Amino acid sequence: MMKKQVTFLSNIDSVSQVNDKYVEILRSDSMSVGLYQLFKTDIDNQLPHTEDEAYFVLSGSAKIEVEGKISNVRSGDVIYVAANQKHHFFDMKEDLKVLVFFAPAEYSTLM
């Protein structure tokens, strides 16, 4: 019987981002998880991803546009974006911090 590895990150605030808005914190073949942070003055210029993704808003508030549909988001919200859909956050009312879940792992379908 194969043992499964468990990874535990006790404090998301301990993850440091070096010169980037996104840092991957967990990865397996079937999924990846990262922390995405936008300051209220930032511009979110991300491109569509080749994998489905879900965002969990840890803190902050903003708007998100997904394929032309605009929604308000705030702490505690979950947003689903299907693969290859155009999307971006904008109009940050305060700094925005989100957990990003990709399935399968981000960019793994390109390999």
MARZA-339270 format. One record per residue: x, y, z of N, C-alpha, C in turn; residue in three letters; residue number from 1. Coordinates in steps of 0.05 Angstrom, whole numbers. Layout:
residues N
+--------+---------+--------+---------+----------+--------+--------+---------+--------+--------+-----+
| n_east | n_north |   n_up | ca_east | ca_north |  ca_up | c_east | c_north |   c_up | residu | num |
+--------+---------+--------+---------+----------+--------+--------+---------+--------+--------+-----+
|      X |       Y |      Z |       X |        Y |      Z |      X |       Y |      Z |    ALA | NUM |
...
+--------+---------+--------+---------+----------+--------+--------+---------+--------+--------+-----+
END
This chain:
residues 111
+--------+---------+--------+---------+----------+--------+--------+---------+--------+--------+-----+
| n_east | n_north |   n_up | ca_east | ca_north |  ca_up | c_east | c_north |   c_up | residu | num |
+--------+---------+--------+---------+----------+--------+--------+---------+--------+--------+-----+
|     17 |     -24 |      0 |       0 |        0 |      0 |     18 |      25 |      0 |    MET |   1 |
|     12 |      43 |    -18 |      28 |       67 |    -21 |     20 |      88 |      1 |    MET |   2 |
|     40 |      99 |     14 |      35 |      120 |     34 |     31 |     146 |     19 |    LYS |   3 |
|     11 |     161 |     28 |       6 |      187 |     16 |     20 |     208 |     33 |    LYS |   4 |
|     32 |     227 |     19 |      46 |      249 |     33 |     26 |     271 |     40 |    GLN |   5 |
|     28 |     281 |     64 |      11 |      303 |     72 |     29 |     328 |     76 |    VAL |   6 |
|     21 |     349 |     63 |      36 |      374 |     66 |     18 |     394 |     81 |    THR |   7 |
|     29 |     407 |    101 |      13 |      425 |    118 |     27 |     452 |    119 |    PHE |   8 |
|     13 |     473 |    112 |      23 |      500 |    113 |      7 |     513 |    135 |    LEU |   9 |
|     20 |     518 |    158 |       6 |      528 |    181 |     -2 |     557 |    180 |    SER |  10 |
|     13 |     573 |    165 |       8 |      602 |    165 |     12 |     613 |    138 |    ASN |  11 |
|     -9 |     619 |    123 |      -7 |      629 |     96 |      8 |     655 |     95 |    ILE |  12 |
|      7 |     671 |    116 |      21 |      696 |    117 |     51 |     693 |    117 |    ASP |  13 |
|     60 |     669 |    123 |      89 |      664 |    123 |    101 |     660 |     95 |    SER |  14 |
|     83 |     657 |     75 |      92 |      654 |     48 |    102 |     681 |     37 |    VAL |  15 |
|    126 |     682 |     28 |     136 |      708 |     18 |    136 |     708 |    -12 |    SER |  16 |
|    130 |     731 |    -23 |     129 |      734 |    -52 |    153 |     752 |    -60 |    GLN |  17 |
|    170 |     742 |    -77 |     193 |      757 |    -85 |    189 |     768 |   -114 |    VAL |  18 |
|    186 |     794 |   -117 |     183 |      807 |   -143 |    161 |     794 |   -160 |    ASN |  19 |
|    140 |     784 |   -149 |     119 |      772 |   -164 |     93 |     774 |   -148 |    ASP |  20 |
|     71 |     773 |   -163 |      45 |      774 |   -149 |     35 |     746 |   -142 |    LYS |  21 |
|     48 |     726 |   -154 |      38 |      698 |   -150 |     62 |     680 |   -141 |    TYR |  22 |
|     57 |     663 |   -122 |      76 |      644 |   -114 |     62 |     617 |   -110 |    VAL |  23 |
|     73 |     596 |   -122 |      61 |      569 |   -119 |     71 |     558 |    -92 |    GLU |  24 |
|     52 |     547 |    -77 |      59 |      537 |    -50 |     56 |     507 |    -48 |    ILE |  25 |
|     39 |     495 |    -65 |      36 |      465 |    -65 |     33 |     456 |    -94 |    LEU |  26 |
|     43 |     432 |   -100 |      40 |      422 |   -127 |     40 |     391 |   -127 |    ARG |  27 |
|     22 |     380 |   -142 |      22 |      351 |   -148 |     14 |     348 |   -177 |    SER |  28 |
|     13 |     324 |   -188 |       5 |      321 |   -215 |    -24 |     330 |   -220 |    ASP |  29 |
|    -41 |     326 |   -200 |     -70 |      330 |   -204 |    -79 |     359 |   -197 |    SER |  30 |
|    -62 |     374 |   -183 |     -70 |      401 |   -176 |    -46 |     418 |   -167 |    MET |  31 |
|    -50 |     444 |   -166 |     -30 |      461 |   -154 |    -45 |     484 |   -140 |    SER |  32 |
|    -32 |     495 |   -120 |     -43 |      516 |   -103 |    -23 |     539 |   -101 |    VAL |  33 |
|    -33 |     563 |   -104 |     -15 |      586 |   -101 |    -28 |     609 |    -87 |    GLY |  34 |
|    -12 |     628 |    -80 |     -21 |      652 |    -67 |    -18 |     675 |    -87 |    LEU |  35 |
|    -39 |     690 |    -92 |     -39 |      712 |   -110 |    -47 |     737 |    -95 |    TYR |  36 |
|    -30 |     757 |    -96 |     -35 |      782 |    -82 |    -34 |     806 |   -100 |    GLN |  37 |
|    -54 |     822 |    -99 |     -55 |      847 |   -114 |    -59 |     870 |    -95 |    LEU |  38 |
|    -42 |     890 |    -97 |     -46 |      914 |    -81 |    -67 |     931 |    -95 |    PHE |  39 |
|    -80 |     948 |    -80 |    -103 |      963 |    -92 |    -95 |     980 |   -116 |    LYS |  40 |
|    -70 |     986 |   -119 |     -60 |     1002 |   -142 |    -50 |     985 |   -165 |    THR |  41 |
|    -49 |     958 |   -162 |     -39 |      940 |   -182 |    -58 |     937 |   -206 |    ASP |  42 |
|    -47 |     928 |   -228 |     -63 |      920 |   -251 |    -59 |     890 |   -255 |    ILE |  43 |
|    -81 |     876 |   -256 |     -80 |      847 |   -259 |    -80 |     841 |   -289 |    ASP |  44 |
|    -57 |     833 |   -299 |     -54 |      828 |   -328 |    -51 |     798 |   -335 |    ASN |  45 |
|    -63 |     781 |   -318 |     -60 |      753 |   -324 |    -74 |     744 |   -350 |    GLN |  46 |
|    -64 |     723 |   -361 |     -75 |      712 |   -386 |    -91 |     687 |   -379 |    LEU |  47 |
|   -109 |     678 |   -397 |    -124 |      654 |   -392 |   -105 |     630 |   -387 |    PRO |  48 |
|   -113 |     612 |   -369 |     -98 |      589 |   -362 |   -109 |     564 |   -377 |    HIS |  49 |
|    -92 |     544 |   -380 |    -101 |      520 |   -395 |   -114 |     500 |   -376 |    THR |  50 |
|   -117 |     507 |   -351 |    -130 |      489 |   -331 |   -153 |     504 |   -318 |    GLU |  51 |
|   -172 |     489 |   -307 |    -193 |      501 |   -291 |   -180 |     512 |   -266 |    ASP |  52 |
|   -192 |     533 |   -255 |    -181 |      544 |   -230 |   -204 |     554 |   -212 |    GLU |  53 |
|   -198 |     554 |   -187 |    -216 |      565 |   -167 |   -200 |     584 |   -149 |    ALA |  54 |
|   -213 |     607 |   -143 |    -201 |      626 |   -125 |   -216 |     626 |    -99 |    TYR |  55 |
|   -202 |     627 |    -77 |    -214 |      632 |    -51 |   -203 |     658 |    -40 |    PHE |  56 |
|   -220 |     678 |    -37 |    -211 |      704 |    -28 |   -206 |     704 |      2 |    VAL |  57 |
|   -180 |     707 |      9 |    -172 |      708 |     37 |   -178 |     735 |     50 |    LEU |  58 |
|   -172 |     756 |     35 |    -176 |      783 |     46 |   -178 |     803 |     23 |    SER |  59 |
|   -192 |     825 |     28 |    -194 |      846 |      9 |   -221 |     844 |     -6 |    GLY |  60 |
|   -224 |     863 |    -25 |    -247 |      864 |    -42 |   -240 |     876 |    -69 |    SER |  61 |
|   -254 |     868 |    -89 |    -248 |      877 |   -116 |   -272 |     869 |   -134 |    ALA |  62 |
|   -268 |     872 |   -160 |    -286 |      861 |   -180 |   -270 |     842 |   -197 |    LYS |  63 |
|   -283 |     822 |   -208 |    -271 |      804 |   -227 |   -288 |     803 |   -252 |    ILE |  64 |
|   -274 |     803 |   -275 |    -287 |      801 |   -300 |   -279 |     774 |   -312 |    GLU |  65 |
|   -300 |     757 |   -318 |    -295 |      731 |   -330 |   -311 |     730 |   -356 |    VAL |  66 |
|   -297 |     729 |   -378 |    -311 |      729 |   -405 |   -332 |     750 |   -407 |    GLU |  67 |
|   -326 |     774 |   -398 |    -344 |      797 |   -401 |   -364 |     800 |   -378 |    GLY |  68 |
|   -367 |     781 |   -360 |    -386 |      783 |   -338 |   -370 |     793 |   -313 |    LYS |  69 |
|   -381 |     815 |   -301 |    -368 |      827 |   -279 |   -382 |     820 |   -253 |    ILE |  70 |
|   -367 |     813 |   -232 |    -378 |      806 |   -206 |   -361 |     819 |   -184 |    SER |  71 |
|   -374 |     827 |   -162 |    -359 |      836 |   -139 |   -349 |     812 |   -123 |    ASN |  72 |
|   -325 |     814 |   -112 |    -314 |      793 |    -95 |   -303 |     805 |    -70 |    VAL |  73 |
|   -304 |     789 |    -48 |    -294 |      798 |    -22 |   -285 |     774 |     -6 |    ARG |  74 |
|   -273 |     779 |     16 |    -263 |      758 |     34 |   -284 |     736 |     38 |    SER |  75 |
|   -276 |     711 |     35 |    -294 |      688 |     38 |   -307 |     678 |     13 |    GLY |  76 |
|   -305 |     693 |     -9 |    -317 |      685 |    -34 |   -300 |     664 |    -48 |    ASP |  77 |
|   -314 |     647 |    -63 |    -301 |      627 |    -81 |   -309 |     633 |   -109 |    VAL |  78 |
|   -290 |     634 |   -127 |    -295 |      640 |   -155 |   -284 |     617 |   -172 |    ILE |  79 |
|   -300 |     607 |   -191 |    -292 |      586 |   -209 |   -288 |     598 |   -237 |    TYR |  80 |
|   -265 |     592 |   -249 |    -259 |      601 |   -276 |   -251 |     576 |   -293 |    VAL |  81 |
|   -266 |     570 |   -313 |    -260 |      547 |   -330 |   -235 |     552 |   -346 |    ALA |  82 |
|   -222 |     531 |   -355 |    -198 |      533 |   -371 |   -202 |     550 |   -395 |    ALA |  83 |
|   -182 |     566 |   -402 |    -181 |      583 |   -426 |   -200 |     606 |   -426 |    ASN |  84 |
|   -213 |     613 |   -403 |    -230 |      636 |   -402 |   -214 |     661 |   -395 |    GLN |  85 |
|   -220 |     683 |   -409 |    -207 |      708 |   -403 |   -218 |     718 |   -376 |    LYS |  86 |
|   -200 |     727 |   -359 |    -209 |      737 |   -333 |   -188 |     755 |   -320 |    HIS |  87 |
|   -196 |     773 |   -303 |    -178 |      789 |   -288 |   -193 |     804 |   -265 |    HIS |  88 |
|   -177 |     810 |   -244 |    -188 |      826 |   -222 |   -183 |     855 |   -229 |    PHE |  89 |
|   -200 |     873 |   -219 |    -196 |      901 |   -222 |   -212 |     916 |   -201 |    PHE |  90 |
|   -208 |     942 |   -200 |    -222 |      959 |   -181 |   -220 |     949 |   -152 |    ASP |  91 |
|   -195 |     943 |   -144 |    -190 |      934 |   -117 |   -196 |     956 |    -97 |    MET |  92 |
|   -214 |     951 |    -79 |    -222 |      971 |    -59 |   -201 |     971 |    -36 |    LYS |  93 |
|   -188 |     948 |    -33 |    -166 |      944 |    -14 |   -149 |     922 |    -24 |    GLU |  94 |
|   -125 |     919 |    -13 |    -107 |      898 |    -23 |   -122 |     871 |    -23 |    ASP |  95 |
|   -117 |     856 |    -44 |    -131 |      830 |    -48 |   -111 |     807 |    -46 |    LEU |  96 |
|   -118 |     788 |    -30 |    -102 |      764 |    -26 |   -120 |     740 |    -31 |    LYS |  97 |
|   -113 |     722 |    -50 |    -129 |      699 |    -56 |   -112 |     674 |    -58 |    VAL |  98 |
|   -124 |     651 |    -50 |    -112 |      625 |    -56 |   -123 |     617 |    -83 |    LEU |  99 |
|   -105 |     606 |    -99 |    -112 |      597 |   -126 |   -108 |     567 |   -128 |    VAL | 100 |
|   -128 |     553 |   -137 |    -127 |      524 |   -140 |   -130 |     517 |   -170 |    PHE | 101 |
|   -110 |     504 |   -181 |    -111 |      495 |   -209 |   -114 |     465 |   -210 |    PHE | 102 |
|   -131 |     455 |   -228 |    -134 |      426 |   -232 |   -138 |     420 |   -261 |    ALA | 103 |
|   -120 |     404 |   -273 |     -96 |      393 |   -260 |    -76 |     416 |   -254 |    PRO | 104 |
|    -52 |     409 |   -246 |     -32 |      429 |   -238 |    -28 |     450 |   -260 |    ALA | 105 |
|    -23 |     474 |   -251 |     -19 |      497 |   -270 |      1 |     490 |   -292 |    GLU | 106 |
|     -7 |     495 |   -316 |       9 |      490 |   -340 |     17 |     461 |   -345 |    TYR | 107 |
|      7 |     443 |   -330 |      14 |      415 |   -335 |      2 |     404 |   -361 |    SER | 108 |
|    -19 |     416 |   -371 |     -30 |      407 |   -396 |    -14 |     415 |   -420 |    THR | 109 |
|      5 |     433 |   -416 |      22 |      442 |   -438 |     46 |     423 |   -442 |    LEU | 110 |
|     52 |     406 |   -422 |      75 |      389 |   -423 |     70 |     364 |   -439 |    MET | 111 |
+--------+---------+--------+---------+----------+--------+--------+---------+--------+--------+-----+
END
